[in-house]
Amino acid sequence: MNKQVKFLAVAAAAFVIGLSVNNFAMSEIPGGCRVAVVDVQQVVGASSQVNELRKENQAKTTEILSFIEKARKDVASTTDADKKKSLEEKYTKELNAKREAYGAEYNTKMMEIQKNIINAVTEQARVNNYDLVIAKDVVLYGGDDITNQLKSAVSAIKTTPASTKNNKKKK
């Protein structure tokens, strides 16, 4: 019983200390803190880079599907069992290599797009003197909505010459 009382006293003390530290931390936020909110899905949807990447992804998916269909026909037309197995292995390796290359290229481009969107958010925050920018879907109330400004800024960003150069090399 004595141990329970001590434990309860320590827990209550920890709670009180935690509460006072939290109040102290909240009191350090300046009164003029400016908060902006952004609908991230709308901004991403407005990005010309994202739309271009979607088109490229659809084209590459079509290319892979036609490769698979060609490989199936080629394997089906072969009657020799050893040659059929060899062809299946060859096409599987080629398919995996293509998928891996497309995946790596997609990830690289997506990281570049993400970096550009973050840079646009940072620039808007600096220009409009915002201290904090939060995704709109996590805010219940408050904040200035800067989604439209960001949509305009992000839609104006074009693919960088390095990305275009990489596309031309692989074609």
Salt bridges, closest charged atoms under 4 A:
GLU56 OE1 - LYS109 NZ 2.39
GLU94 OE2 - LYS90 NZ 3.97
GLU105 OE1 - LYS60 NZ 2.78
GLU105 OE2 - LYS109 NZ 3.12
GLU105 OE1 - LYS170 NZ 3.66
ASP144 OD2 - ARG34 NH2 3.36
ASP145 OD2 - LYS136 NZ 2.70
